[in-house]
Amino acid sequence: MAVHRVVPNIPSEAPQESREFYGLLGFEEVMNHGWIMTLASPSAPAAQLSFMTSDKTAPVTPDLSIEVDDVDAAYAVMRDSGAEIVHALQDEEWGVRRFFVRDPNGRVVNVLGHR
């Protein structure tokens, strides 16, 4: 299984102010669905930050996102390991397939792949 990127999900009630602040450091907006906004470095596009007011379709807001090449295989590995699945594997309307799993530190990880 290959990891494409890891993105921290920062809870934010001020996403526009965050965009302006991190823009001063060279980040640019690459996605904005209203409830989640992602900024990336133009020179290193995998260097990203996401700001979330809340998660639109999940019961909790994840602490970080990990994009993998095979989300179905990742789901099977996590499920078979006995890890706590917080949000079942599903296709989302914005073009990702994802699930949430709790890590040993209690952090919720959004594991996703683009469709």
One Martini backbone bead per residue (centre of mass of N, CA, C, O) as a GRO file, in nm:
protein
  115
    1MET     BB    1   0.097   0.036   0.023
    2ALA     BB    2   0.045   0.376  -0.068
    3VAL     BB    3   0.147   0.700   0.016
    4HIS     BB    4   0.070   1.032  -0.088
    5ARG     BB    5  -0.053   1.178   0.183
    6VAL     BB    6  -0.041   1.415   0.463
    7VAL     BB    7  -0.312   1.580   0.652
    8PRO     BB    8  -0.393   1.823   0.848
    9ASN     BB    9  -0.676   1.883   1.065
   10ILE     BB   10  -0.803   2.204   1.131
   11PRO     BB   11  -0.977   2.352   1.347
   12SER     BB   12  -1.227   2.604   1.224
   13GLU     BB   13  -1.389   2.939   1.247
   14ALA     BB   14  -1.145   3.082   1.042
   15PRO     BB   15  -1.069   3.019   0.730
   16GLN     BB   16  -1.001   3.293   0.595
   17GLU     BB   17  -0.782   3.376   0.796
   18SER     BB   18  -0.607   3.129   0.742
   19ARG     BB   19  -0.555   3.181   0.445
   20GLU     BB   20  -0.410   3.449   0.488
   21PHE     BB   21  -0.188   3.358   0.680
   22TYR     BB   22  -0.072   3.113   0.498
   23GLY     BB   23  -0.023   3.294   0.250
   24LEU     BB   24   0.231   3.435   0.373
   25LEU     BB   25   0.381   3.131   0.339
   26GLY     BB   26   0.262   3.025   0.031
   27PHE     BB   27  -0.022   2.941   0.041
   28GLU     BB   28  -0.290   2.778  -0.149
   29GLU     BB   29  -0.594   2.737  -0.270
   30VAL     BB   30  -0.744   2.399  -0.373
   31MET     BB   31  -0.995   2.380  -0.163
   32ASN     BB   32  -1.369   2.446  -0.131
   33HIS     BB   33  -1.671   2.337   0.069
   34GLY     BB   34  -1.694   2.529   0.341
   35TRP     BB   35  -1.613   2.296   0.566
   36ILE     BB   36  -1.356   2.265   0.369
   37MET     BB   37  -1.006   2.366   0.350
   38THR     BB   38  -0.732   2.370   0.114
   39LEU     BB   39  -0.382   2.401   0.136
   40ALA     BB   40  -0.095   2.473  -0.082
   41SER     BB   41   0.208   2.425  -0.223
   42PRO     BB   42   0.327   2.508  -0.531
   43SER     BB   43   0.621   2.361  -0.496
   44ALA     BB   44   0.459   2.140  -0.286
   45PRO     BB   45   0.156   1.994  -0.321
   46ALA     BB   46   0.172   1.785  -0.065
   47ALA     BB   47   0.178   2.045   0.101
   48GLN     BB   48  -0.074   2.045   0.354
   49LEU     BB   49  -0.383   2.212   0.466
   50SER     BB   50  -0.669   2.168   0.677
   51PHE     BB   51  -0.991   2.330   0.725
   52MET     BB   52  -1.246   2.275   0.983
   53THR     BB   53  -1.563   2.300   1.110
   54SER     BB   54  -1.674   2.022   0.993
   55ASP     BB   55  -1.811   1.720   0.914
   56LYS     BB   56  -2.056   1.652   0.683
   57THR     BB   57  -2.061   1.293   0.696
   58ALA     BB   58  -1.956   1.272   0.995
   59PRO     BB   59  -1.940   1.225   1.347
   60VAL     BB   60  -1.643   1.340   1.307
   61THR     BB   61  -1.340   1.510   1.334
   62PRO     BB   62  -1.052   1.475   1.196
   63ASP     BB   63  -0.704   1.504   1.250
   64LEU     BB   64  -0.634   1.331   0.985
   65SER     BB   65  -0.504   1.268   0.652
   66ILE     BB   66  -0.482   0.969   0.435
   67GLU     BB   67  -0.351   0.904   0.127
   68VAL     BB   68  -0.423   0.625  -0.079
   69ASP     BB   69  -0.417   0.380  -0.335
   70ASP     BB   70  -0.593   0.159  -0.134
   71VAL     BB   71  -0.868   0.183   0.057
   72ASP     BB   72  -0.975  -0.109   0.073
   73ALA     BB   73  -0.717  -0.235   0.189
   74ALA     BB   74  -0.697  -0.054   0.438
   75TYR     BB   75  -0.965  -0.138   0.560
   76ALA     BB   76  -0.905  -0.440   0.590
   77VAL     BB   77  -0.661  -0.411   0.774
   78MET     BB   78  -0.801  -0.256   1.006
   79ARG     BB   79  -1.031  -0.450   1.060
   80ASP     BB   80  -0.851  -0.713   1.104
   81SER     BB   81  -0.690  -0.576   1.354
   82GLY     BB   82  -0.926  -0.423   1.541
   83ALA     BB   83  -0.974  -0.153   1.477
   84GLU     BB   84  -1.142   0.143   1.518
   85ILE     BB   85  -1.427   0.215   1.347
   86VAL     BB   86  -1.581   0.532   1.307
   87HIS     BB   87  -1.611   0.525   0.978
   88ALA     BB   88  -1.730   0.393   0.722
   89LEU     BB   89  -1.700   0.286   0.419
   90GLN     BB   90  -1.723   0.547   0.159
   91ASP     BB   91  -1.879   0.739  -0.074
   92GLU     BB   92  -1.829   1.065  -0.189
   93GLU     BB   93  -1.950   1.342  -0.364
   94TRP     BB   94  -1.632   1.469  -0.389
   95GLY     BB   95  -1.445   1.199  -0.486
   96VAL     BB   96  -1.430   1.002  -0.235
   97ARG     BB   97  -1.289   0.732  -0.049
   98ARG     BB   98  -1.379   0.649   0.301
   99PHE     BB   99  -1.236   0.631   0.640
  100PHE     BB  100  -1.242   0.585   0.996
  101VAL     BB  101  -0.973   0.571   1.244
  102ARG     BB  102  -0.834   0.473   1.548
  103ASP     BB  103  -0.567   0.537   1.719
  104PRO     BB  104  -0.369   0.468   1.999
  105ASN     BB  105  -0.412   0.796   2.082
  106GLY     BB  106  -0.722   0.874   1.973
  107ARG     BB  107  -0.700   0.941   1.686
  108VAL     BB  108  -0.854   1.055   1.393
  109VAL     BB  109  -0.847   0.882   1.077
  110ASN     BB  110  -0.849   0.976   0.740
  111VAL     BB  111  -0.903   0.740   0.488
  112LEU     BB  112  -0.809   0.789   0.139
  113GLY     BB  113  -0.949   0.803  -0.199
  114HIS     BB  114  -0.956   0.868  -0.527
  115ARG     BB  115  -1.203   0.841  -0.802
   0.00000   0.00000   0.00000
